[in-house]
Amino acid sequence: MKCNCPAAVHVDGTARPQLFLEEVNPSFFRIVREYYQLGGIPSIINTSFNMHEEPIVNSPADAVRAFLQGNLDYLAIGNLLVRHPMQARGGAR
């Protein structure tokens, strides 16, 4: 893992992988499989979703607020993938 995905490995050489089964989470499996086909790395780093000096997103309303205020291109929430409105118009944020 350290050679293929060094950002997922702590300075002491440990990692905290989270494994899942295609049968349990087929949509997430498809995302990881596509990422692997595009980049050659069969893993995705999961990080907290919050803006600088803000608490971690804890509700859909928090997610939308952080998405609109932050420098994010897309928001995946439930079965939806939403493009940032400023990006959709070709504007700078």
C-alpha positions, 0 to 999 in steps of 0.5 A: 500500500505504501508504494501505490498509495503513500498518502494513506500510510501514516508516518509510522508505516501503519494504515487503517483500510476499510474494506467492503464487498461489491454485494453490500455496496455495489455503487461504491464498488463501481466508483472504486473500480472505475477509479482503478481503471483510470488511475491504476490504484484500487483504493480511494482515500476517505477524508473528513468533509468540512471546510477550514475551521468548521465542524465536520459535515453532519447533515445534508444541509451542512453538506450543501452549505459546505459545497456552495461555500467551498472550492468544490466542483461536485457534490455526491449525496445519496444517488445524486451527483451535483455540479457546482453552479458556478462551474456549470456556468463557466464562472470562477469561484 
